[in-house]
Amino acid sequence: SAFLTNHLITMYSHCADVRSALRLFHAMPRPNLVSWTTLISGLAQNSMHRDALAAFASMRRAGLAPTQFALSSAARSAAALAAPGPGAQLHCVGVRLGFDGELFVASNLADMYSKSGLLADACRVFDQMPHKDTVAWTAMIDGYAKNGSLEKAALAFRDMKREGLVGTDQHVYCSVLSASGGLKDGWLGRTIHSAVVKAGFELEVAVRNALTDMYAKAADMENAARVVKIDPGGWNVVSATSLIDGYVETDSVEEALRIFLELQRQGVEPNEFTFSSMIKGCATQALLEQGAQFHAHVIKTNIIGDSFVSSTLMDMYGKCGLVSLSVQLFNEVEHHTDIAWNAVINVFAQHGHGRDAIQAFDGMTSSGIRPNHITYVSLLTACSHAGLVDDGLKYFNSMKSAHGIEAKEEHYSCIIDMYGRAGRLAEAEKFIHEMPIKPSVYGWCSLLGACRMRGNKELGEFAAQKIMELEPDNTGVHVSLSGIYASLGQWEDVKAIRKLMRDSRIKKLPGFSWVDANNKTHVFSSEDWSHPQQKKIYKKLEELYERIKEEGYVPDTRSLPSNLEDTAKERILRYHSERIAVAFALISMPATKPIIVKKNLRICVDCHSALKFISKAESRDIIVRDNSRFHHFAEGRCSCEDYCPVKKDEALCNLLHWPA
């Protein structure tokens, strides 16, 4: 009988034997409404969502009006598929049959709209519900969190709590913790954590993972580590990866490595997200040897094909100065996603390879991959660093028409920087006045740096004033103004700035350079006498100085006070931190290894010249990663082709805030 067959279909569906359920259904001579509803529900429960929607459509063609249960199951399948087309049709059926106010139907419709990114429609369905249960609230909070409306997710959780519905479903805590992590709101996160403990969900794996992720994103690593340690069943890869990523984001790469080793000790297999986080940590610190070891790991575990992992590896090798390896990895990727294209364009941008970046961008668009705003930031940066102003302007002006991308603050800052580096300060000023948005502090810093290089006092003072309005604690403004006055020989103004800094207790950021050798990071400052090998280092420095002078090196002392004797000026320049780091590397590292020096300020024009001569004299590749870009010195040349080097020394640094 139909009654018995319907129960058998339900039983087979609950046992995940959908094939038997379908065989029984198709053997029925005339399936009734209950049969169709049972089948649609069983298909949805077993994640056969397309089949569930197809069965619903077949039922309608058979002339049967669906029940609210069939409609609810079909709406759940549309939500799982994030299919707004079929979902909207189901919504129309629900309105016509009067089921749109039914709790389960409306909840699944709201979930469908939110998962499809149609939050306005989801809110409309949600607001029209006469009664809201935990499922409906959870669907909305989850929709807000996943669509980036993080504050609305937090507010919805507050309203749900006022309704007295919080505490019965762990999933709502996972969703609102995700929103709290995105907001980096530690106070909100701790409040939710208290509610989690009261509800008794703290030991639930999904909730604990969400708590770890929230604390890690809020940079509260102490609480993140504490949550991981309360796991009675040992660590899991999700919470450990969140912890690793948190340490990487807070520049605690050694702690991240410790967690990775502990994860392996406990026998937990790292996944693609774990490796991506660890490789990202190696990239930020330019840890080439460790990054290469993780590269070997992902090859062994067959994760190398993951687009995130391969793209992070490209970025890591790029940030270690090895552009050729980044390109080689890109060429080995079977399917180039937007992530892979963005990674290789960004590598070219960091190294000032403007033409290569343009070629990669054109390859990206011709292959049918749509660029995003990140792509354009990298492309415009590449054009700026290579002096390709006309090309940069062409791509900037076509962002909207070609790809529908509205220019953001960072794109405008790239154009200001582009004009400034090219010395086209009048055009930079005109561009700023015609911008539809106000320049950010990054844009004004770019203009101030350009004024420093070109000795434009009036415009530099104007840019400095704007920076102080936006960021009063920016100490680099005074240092940059001092550099402008020094370049013009206005030493009284330099003294006035320095007196103002002393009176205001403003301290300059000292210049540091560091290099990795023998599994240890060695940090140097100007005229640094603290290193255990300082005698050997300074002997090498003196030897290098004599050799490069013979090769034709002439110290550039223009930025130093004129009342100093030439020998004093040359001594100041000779003991800059990057030169000390290079000298140490030359006496400590094998001749086959490239020397990679990281620097917190931009390299000065004199050191830039000296390192070209040193690379030729020593027959070594020297890579300097400063706070603006990479300089790859080899055989007496630099990869930047001497485009716009900074005419100042470490004592007269301008603190541009561009990330390395």
C-alpha positions in Angstrom: 0.0 0.0 0.0 1.0 3.7 -0.4 1.0 4.1 3.4 3.6 1.3 3.9 5.7 2.4 0.9 5.9 6.0 2.2 7.2 4.7 5.5 9.7 2.5 3.7 11.0 5.5 1.7 11.4 7.4 5.0 13.3 4.5 6.5 15.7 4.2 3.6 16.2 8.0 3.5 17.1 8.0 7.2 19.5 5.1 6.6 21.2 7.1 3.7 20.1 4.5 1.2 18.6 6.9 -1.3 18.9 4.5 -4.2 16.4 2.0 -2.5 14.1 4.9 -1.6 14.1 6.1 -5.3 13.5 2.5 -6.5 10.4 2.2 -4.3 9.1 5.6 -5.2 9.4 5.0 -9.0 7.7 1.6 -8.5 4.6 3.3 -7.1 1.8 3.5 -9.8 0.4 6.8 -8.5 2.6 8.6 -5.9 0.4 10.7 -3.6 1.3 14.0 -2.0 2.8 12.3 1.1 5.0 10.2 -1.2 6.3 13.3 -3.0 6.9 15.1 0.3 8.7 12.1 1.8 11.0 11.8 -1.3 11.8 15.5 -1.4 12.6 15.6 2.3 14.8 12.4 2.0 16.8 13.9 -0.9 17.4 17.1 1.0 18.4 15.3 4.1 21.0 13.3 2.1 22.4 16.5 0.5 21.0 15.6 -3.0 19.8 19.1 -3.3 19.5 19.4 -7.1 17.5 16.1 -7.1 15.3 17.5 -4.4 14.5 20.6 -6.4 14.0 18.5 -9.6 11.5 16.2 -7.6 9.7 19.3 -6.4 9.3 20.6 -9.9 8.1 17.1 -11.1 5.5 17.1 -8.3 4.2 20.5 -9.5 4.0 19.2 -13.1 2.0 16.3 -11.8 -0.6 18.8 -10.6 -0.1 18.4 -6.9 0.0 21.4 -4.6 3.0 21.1 -2.2 2.6 20.9 1.6 4.6 23.3 3.8 6.9 20.4 4.6 7.7 19.8 0.9 8.2 23.5 0.4 10.4 23.8 3.5 12.7 20.9 2.3 12.9 22.4 -1.2 13.8 25.8 0.2 16.5 24.1 2.4 18.0 22.6 -0.8 17.9 26.0 -2.6 19.7 27.5 0.5 22.4 24.8 0.4 23.0 25.4 -3.3 22.8 29.2 -2.8 20.4 29.3 -5.7 18.4 32.5 -5.7 16.6 31.7 -8.9 14.8 28.5 -7.8 14.6 29.9 -4.3 12.6 33.0 -5.5 10.3 30.7 -7.4 9.7 28.7 -4.2 9.1 31.9 -2.4 6.3 32.8 -4.9 4.7 29.4 -4.5 4.8 29.9 -0.7 3.1 33.3 -0.9 0.5 31.9 -3.3 -0.3 29.0 -1.0 -0.1 31.1 2.2 2.9 29.2 3.5 5.3 32.1 3.6 4.4 32.8 7.2 5.1 29.2 8.3 8.1 29.1 10.6 10.1 26.4 8.9 9.3 27.7 5.4 10.2 31.3 6.2 13.4 30.3 8.0 14.7 28.3 5.1 13.7 31.1 2.6 15.6 33.6 4.8 18.6 31.3 4.9 18.4 30.8 1.1 18.5 34.5 0.5 21.3 35.2 2.9 23.5 32.4 1.5 22.9 33.8 -1.9 24.2 37.2 -0.8 20.7 38.8 -1.0 20.6 40.2 2.6 17.9 42.7 1.9 15.5 40.0 0.7 16.5 37.8 3.7 15.7 40.6 6.1 12.4 41.2 4.5 11.4 37.6 4.9 12.7 37.5 8.4 10.9 40.7 9.5 7.6 39.4 8.1 7.7 36.3 10.2 5.1 36.5 13.0 7.1 34.2 15.2 10.9 33.6 15.1 12.6 30.6 16.6 16.3 29.8 17.1 16.6 28.4 13.6 15.4 31.7 12.0 17.6 33.8 14.2 20.6 31.6 13.5 20.0 31.8 9.8 20.0 35.6 9.9 23.1 35.9 12.1 25.0 33.4 9.9 23.9 35.3 6.8 25.1 38.6 8.2 28.4 37.1 9.3 29.1 35.3 5.9 28.2 38.4 3.9 30.4 40.8 5.8 27.7 42.6 7.8 29.5 41.9 11.0 28.0 44.6 13.2 24.5 43.6 12.1 25.3 40.0 13.1 26.3 41.1 16.6 23.2 43.3 16.9 21.0 40.4 15.8 22.6 38.2 18.4 21.8 40.9 21.0 18.2 41.0 19.9 18.0 37.2 19.9 19.3 37.2 23.4 16.6 39.7 24.5 14.0 37.3 23.1 15.4 34.6 25.4 16.3 32.3 22.6 20.0 32.1 23.0 21.4 29.1 24.7 19.7 26.2 22.8 21.8 26.0 19.7 25.6 25.9 19.4 25.6 27.0 15.8 24.4 30.5 16.6 27.5 30.9 18.9 29.8 29.8 16.0 28.2 32.4 13.7 28.4 35.3 16.1 31.9 34.4 17.2 32.9 34.5 13.5 31.4 38.0 13.3 33.2 39.1 16.4 36.5 37.8 15.1 36.0 39.7 11.8 35.4 42.9 13.9 38.5 42.2 15.9 36.4 43.0 18.9 37.9 41.2 21.9 35.4 42.7 24.4 32.4 41.4 22.4 34.2 38.1 22.0 34.8 37.7 25.7 31.1 38.6 26.4 30.0 35.8 24.0 32.5 33.4 25.6 30.8 34.0 28.9 27.4 33.1 27.3 29.0 30.0 25.8 30.2 28.8 29.2 26.8 29.5 30.8 25.1 27.5 28.0 27.5 24.6 28.5 28.9 24.6 25.0 32.6 25.4 25.8 33.7 21.8 25.2 31.9 21.5 21.9 34.5 21.1 19.1 32.9 23.6 16.7 32.3 26.2 19.4 35.9 25.8 20.8 37.3 26.2 17.2 35.2 29.4 16.8 36.4 30.8 20.1 40.1 30.1 19.2 39.6 31.8 15.8 37.9 34.8 17.4 40.6 35.4 20.0 43.3 34.9 17.4 41.8 37.4 15.0 41.4 39.9 17.9 45.2 39.4 18.6 44.4 38.0 22.1 46.8 35.1 21.8 46.9 34.4 25.5 43.2 33.5 25.5 43.4 31.8 22.1 46.1 29.4 23.5 44.1 28.9 26.7 41.0 27.8 24.7 43.0 25.3 22.7 44.5 23.7 25.8 41.1 23.0 27.4 40.4 20.4 24.7 40.0 17.0 26.6 40.4 15.0 23.4 43.7 16.7 22.3 44.2 19.2 19.6 42.5 19.4 16.2 43.8 20.9 13.0 41.1 23.7 12.8 41.9 25.3 16.2 45.6 24.8 15.9 45.6 26.5 12.4 43.7 29.4 13.9 46.3 29.7 16.6 49.1 29.5 14.1 47.5 32.2 11.9 47.0 34.4 14.9 50.7 34.2 15.9 51.7 34.9 12.2 49.5 38.0 12.1 51.0 39.3 15.4 54.6 38.7 14.0 55.2 35.9 16.4 56.5 33.4 13.8 58.6 31.5 16.2 55.5 30.8 18.3 53.6 29.7 15.2 56.4 27.3 14.4 56.3 25.9 17.9 52.5 25.2 17.6 53.1 23.6 14.2 55.7 21.2 15.7 53.4 20.4 18.6 50.6 19.7 16.2 52.8 17.1 14.4 54.0 15.7 17.8 50.3 15.0 18.6 49.9 13.2 15.4 47.5 15.7 13.8 47.9 16.1 10.0 48.2 19.8 9.0 45.9 20.8 6.1 46.3 23.4 3.3 45.2 26.2 5.6 47.9 25.3 8.2 50.6 25.3 5.5 49.3 28.5 4.0 49.6 30.2 7.4 53.1 28.9 8.1 54.4 29.9 4.6 52.8 33.3 5.1 54.8 33.7 8.3 58.0 32.8 6.5 57.1 35.3 3.8 56.6 38.2 6.3 60.0 37.5 7.9 61.7 36.5 4.6 62.7 33.2 6.2 63.8 31.5 3.0 65.2 28.2 4.5 62.1 27.5 6.6 59.8 28.5 3.7 61.7 26.0 1.4 61.2 23.3 4.0 57.4 23.9 4.0 57.5 23.8 0.2 59.0 20.3 0.5 56.3 19.4 3.1 53.4 20.4 0.8 54.9 18.5 -2.1 55.2 15.3 0.1 51.6 15.7 1.3 50.3 16.4 -2.2 48.8 19.8 -1.2 51.0 21.7 -3.7 48.0 21.8 -6.1 45.9 23.9 -3.8 45.6 27.5 -5.2 46.0 29.1 -1.7 49.2 27.1 -0.9 50.8 27.6 -4.3 50.0 31.3 -4.3 51.4 31.7 -0.7 54.6 30.0 -1.9 54.9 32.5 -4.8 54.5 35.3 -2.3 57.1 33.8 0.0 59.7 33.4 -2.6 59.0 36.9 -3.9 59.4 38.4 -0.5 62.7 36.5 -0.2 63.8 38.2 -3.4 63.7 35.1 -5.6 61.4 36.3 -8.4 62.5 33.5 -10.7 61.2 30.9 -8.3 57.9 32.7 -7.9 57.5 32.7 -11.7 58.5 29.1 -12.0 55.9 28.1 -9.4 53.3 30.1 -11.3 54.1 28.3 -14.5 53.8 24.9 -12.8 50.3 25.6 -11.5 47.9 23.7 -13.7 44.9 26.0 -13.3 45.5 29.7 -12.8 42.9 31.2 -10.4 42.6 34.9 -9.6 44.6 34.2 -6.4 47.5 32.9 -8.5 47.4 35.8 -10.9 47.2 38.3 -8.0 50.2 36.7 -6.3 52.5 36.8 -9.3 51.5 40.4 -10.2 52.2 41.4 -6.6 55.6 39.8 -6.8 56.5 41.8 -9.9 55.1 44.9 -8.2 57.3 44.5 -5.1 60.4 44.2 -7.3 59.5 47.0 -9.6 59.1 44.8 -12.7 56.4 47.0 -14.2 56.4 45.5 -17.7 56.2 42.0 -16.4 53.3 43.0 -14.1 51.5 44.5 -17.1 52.1 41.4 -19.2 50.7 39.2 -16.4 47.7 41.4 -16.0 46.9 41.2 -19.7 47.4 37.5 -19.5 45.0 37.3 -16.6 42.2 39.2 -18.4 42.7 37.4 -21.8 42.3 34.1 -20.0 38.9 35.1 -18.8 39.9 35.8 -15.1 38.3 38.9 -13.8 40.7 41.2 -11.8 39.6 42.7 -8.4 40.6 45.7 -6.5 43.7 43.9 -5.1 44.9 43.2 -8.6 44.7 46.9 -9.5 46.6 47.9 -6.3 49.5 45.6 -7.3 49.4 46.6 -10.9 49.4 50.4 -10.1 52.2 49.8 -7.6 54.2 48.0 -10.2 53.7 50.9 -12.7 54.7 53.4 -9.9 57.9 51.6 -9.0 58.9 51.2 -12.6 58.1 54.8 -13.7 55.4 53.7 -16.1 53.1 56.7 -15.4 51.2 56.7 -18.7 50.5 52.9 -18.4 49.4 53.3 -14.8 47.0 56.1 -15.6 45.5 54.1 -18.5 44.7 51.1 -16.2 43.5 53.4 -13.4 41.1 55.2 -15.7 39.7 52.0 -17.2 39.0 50.2 -13.9 35.4 51.1 -13.9 34.6 50.8 -17.6 36.6 47.6 -18.2 35.8 45.6 -15.0 33.2 47.6 -13.0 35.7 48.3 -10.2 35.3 51.5 -8.3 38.6 53.1 -7.4 39.2 53.0 -3.6 41.5 55.0 -1.3 44.5 52.8 -1.9 44.2 53.1 -5.7 44.2 56.9 -5.5 47.3 56.7 -3.2 49.1 54.6 -5.8 48.5 57.4 -8.4 49.8 60.1 -6.0 52.9 57.9 -5.4 53.3 57.3 -9.1 53.3 61.0 -9.9 55.6 61.8 -7.0 58.2 59.2 -7.9 58.2 60.5 -11.4 58.8 64.1 -10.1 55.5 65.3 -11.6 54.5 67.1 -8.4 52.3 69.7 -10.0 50.2 66.9 -11.5 50.1 65.0 -8.2 48.8 68.2 -6.5 46.2 68.7 -9.2 45.1 65.0 -9.0 44.7 65.4 -5.2 42.5 68.4 -5.6 40.3 66.7 -8.2 39.9 63.4 -6.2 36.3 62.5 -5.3 37.5 61.4 -1.9 40.0 62.9 0.5 43.6 61.4 0.4 44.5 59.0 3.2 47.6 59.5 5.3 49.4 57.1 2.9 48.7 59.4 0.0 50.0 62.4 1.8 53.1 60.5 3.0 53.8 59.5 -0.6 53.6 63.2 -1.7 55.7 64.3 1.3 58.4 61.7 0.3 58.3 62.9 -3.3 58.8 66.5 -2.1 61.7 65.4 0.0 63.4 63.8 -3.0 62.7 66.8 -5.2 63.3 69.5 -2.6 59.9 71.1 -2.9 59.5 73.0 0.3 56.1 74.6 -0.1 54.2 71.5 -1.2 56.1 69.4 1.3 55.0 71.7 4.2 51.4 71.5 2.9 51.5 67.7 2.8 53.1 67.6 6.3 50.3 69.7 7.7 47.7 67.3 6.2 49.4 64.3 7.7 49.5 65.9 11.1 45.8 66.6 10.9 45.1 62.9 10.1 47.8 61.3 12.3 49.1 63.7 14.9 51.5 61.1 16.3 53.3 60.5 13.0 56.9 61.3 13.9 58.1 60.8 10.3 56.6 64.1 9.3 59.2 66.1 11.2 62.0 63.9 10.0 60.9 64.3 6.4 60.6 68.1 6.7 64.1 68.1 8.2 65.3 66.2 5.1 63.7 68.7 2.8 65.4 71.6 4.6 68.7 69.7 4.6 68.5 69.1 0.9 68.1 72.8 0.3 70.9 73.7 2.6 68.5 75.4 5.1 70.3 74.2 8.2 68.7 76.8 10.5 65.3 75.2 9.6 66.8 71.8 10.2 67.9 72.9 13.7 64.4 74.4 14.4 62.7 71.1 13.5 65.1 69.1 15.7 64.6 71.5 18.6 60.8 71.1 18.1 61.2 67.3 18.2 63.3 67.5 21.4 60.9 69.9 23.1 57.9 67.7 22.1 59.8 64.5 23.0 59.4 63.2 19.5 61.8 60.4 18.7 63.0 59.4 15.3 62.6 55.7 14.4 66.1 54.4 14.3 67.3 52.5 11.2 67.7 48.7 11.6 68.8 46.0 9.2 68.7 42.3 9.9 70.0 39.2 8.1 69.5 35.5 8.8 72.6 33.4 9.1 73.3 30.0 10.7 69.7 29.6 11.8 69.8 32.9 13.7 68.6 36.5 13.0 71.3 39.1 13.4 70.1 42.7 13.9 72.3 45.8 13.2 71.9 49.5 13.7 74.0 52.4 12.4 77.5 52.3 13.8 76.6 49.2 15.8 79.5 48.0 18.0 77.5 45.4 20.0 77.9 42.3 17.7 80.3 39.6 19.0 82.0 39.6 15.6 82.2 43.4 15.4 86.0 43.4 14.8 85.7 41.1 11.8 82.7 43.0 10.5 84.4 46.4 10.6 87.5 45.0 9.1 85.4 43.7 6.2 83.7 47.1 5.9 87.0 48.9 5.6 88.2 46.4 3.0 85.0 46.8 1.0 85.2 50.6 1.2 88.7 50.6 -0.3 87.8 48.1 -3.0 84.6 49.9 -4.2 86.5 53.3 -4.2 89.0 51.7 -6.6 86.0 50.6 -8.7 84.8 54.2 -9.0 82.4 54.6 -6.0 82.0 58.2 -4.9 80.2 58.8 -1.5 77.0 60.9 -1.9 77.1 63.4 1.0 74.5 65.9 -0.2 72.1 65.1 2.6 74.6 65.7 5.4 75.4 69.0 7.1 77.9 71.1 5.2 79.8 72.0 8.4 81.0 68.5 8.7 84.4 67.5 7.3 84.4 65.2 4.3 86.0 62.3 6.3 83.3 62.6 9.0 80.5 62.5 6.3 82.1 59.5 4.7 82.3 57.7 8.0 78.6 58.3 8.8 77.6 56.8 5.4 80.1 53.9 5.7 78.5 52.5 8.9 74.8 52.5 7.8 73.0 49.4 9.1 72.5 47.7 5.7 76.2 47.9 4.9 77.0 46.4 8.3 74.5 43.6 7.7 76.0 42.9 4.2 79.5 42.8 5.6 78.5 40.3 8.3 76.7 38.2 5.7 79.8 38.1 3.5 82.0 36.7 6.3 79.3 34.3 7.6 77.4 32.8 4.7 78.5 30.4 1.9 79.4 32.1 -1.4 76.6 30.2 -3.1 73.8 31.7 -1.1 72.2 35.1 -2.0 72.4 37.7 0.8 69.0 38.8 1.9 68.9 41.9 4.1 65.7 43.3 5.6 65.4 46.9 6.6 62.8 48.9 8.5 63.4 52.1 6.5 64.0 52.9 2.9 67.5 52.5 1.6 69.4 55.7 1.1 70.9 56.8 -2.2 74.5 56.4 -1.1 74.0 52.8 0.2 72.2 52.0 -3.0 75.2 53.1 -4.9 77.7 51.3 -2.6 75.8 48.0 -2.7 75.9 48.0 -6.5 79.7 48.3 -6.4 79.9 45.6 -3.6 77.8 43.1 -5.6 80.3 43.5 -8.4 83.4 43.4 -6.3 82.3 40.3 -4.4 80.5 38.6 -7.3 77.4 38.1 -5.0 73.7 38.7 -5.3 72.5 41.1 -2.6 68.8 41.5 -2.0 67.6 44.4 0.2 64.0 44.4 1.2 63.2 47.8 2.6 59.9 49.2 3.8 58.9 50.2 0.3 60.2 47.6 -2.2 63.0 45.2 -3.2 66.4 46.0 -4.6 68.2 43.1 -6.2 71.9 44.0 -6.6 73.9 41.8 -9.0 77.0 42.5 -11.1 77.1 46.2 -10.3 73.4 46.8 -11.2 70.1 47.0 -9.3 66.7 45.6 -10.4 65.1 49.1 -9.8 67.4 50.5 -12.6 68.1 53.4 -10.3 64.6 54.7 -10.6 63.9 57.2 -7.9 66.3 56.1 -5.1 65.8 58.0 -1.8 68.1 60.9 -1.4 68.6 60.8 2.3 70.4 58.8 5.0 69.0 56.9 8.0 69.2 60.0 10.2 66.8 61.8 7.8 64.3 59.1 7.1 60.8 59.6 6.0 58.5 57.1 7.5 56.2 56.0 4.7 53.7 53.5 5.9 53.6 51.3 2.8 53.7 47.6 3.8 56.8 45.7 2.6 
